[in-house]
């Protein structure tokens, strides 16, 4: 059966298939010219690299996120293509049958997707056991044999997300492997949960080029984590004008900047403002919630409490300010007659990536 015949059986037309490929290619910032190449890689994938998808200490939110997109489901498209051999939540088999599937997949060249964090030490193994075995051991075993490792969601990435804030000694995949002396690169795809476009885009890139996309200092693909949320926020105009929400119940403040309510947008690198969740239905800030910085390794502990203002941040030309005085500082800078260019830069708060990296 040809690859597109297979898509037809799954109720996916070639047009829909190409639409997903083109959108994903654009999201990765790749030239339109290579759409056929990406499509070809995806078609080849139908033949198909097996995936082992492990779930450690997690809430299954990343799985939900990946499988809950609308039709034609990119998740179904890509995940079916990838032949998920083992996934505790969605696989039909259970018990010994699923264990057998896992061990069979281990013998092949497989992609390892890890959702959730792992206990960091043998002593903490009791916090996460799968089929009677410590999750930590299963993760080490599969990571050593994997062709490529994707740590998806905040819990599996650096910082270990919400479990990392608990007493379970949870660590992300890369940290566990480092601690065990295992030298295997891990691509981190944080966010709580992972965005399907990020997961699919990274897998497609890997299938096309047989290597990881360009990564930043936290091993996140620059294509998805290269821009500062604050720079693309729909409430940015209010930030610049000093309109900060202080009262949730005041309808006049509904669209105001959320920095006094703990927004971590000025410290968070993510494409959330450009690529919304649930098939572009919405994203946190647009829905009225401050950004909790879930794509950063400081999430959760380093950014909590989430709904309290961040202590300090840096404005170029002005330096460190705290959220309480940001409006005064920006207004004051104008009043004392800073040059027009400096005011524009400072008041806009357009912090360069470099400034922010130094700041964090
Ligand atoms: Fe948007 Fe948050 Fe920046 Fe305000 S602080 S402009 S809400 S990202």
Boltz pocket constraint, residues with backbone or C-beta under 6 A from the ligand:
constraints:
  - pocket:
      binder: B
      contacts: [[A, 229], [A, 230], [A, 231], [A, 233], [A, 234], [A, 235], [A, 236], [A, 237], [A, 239], [A, 256], [A, 257], [A, 258], [A, 259], [A, 263], [A, 264], [A, 265], [A, 266], [A, 285], [A, 291]]
      max_distance: 6.0
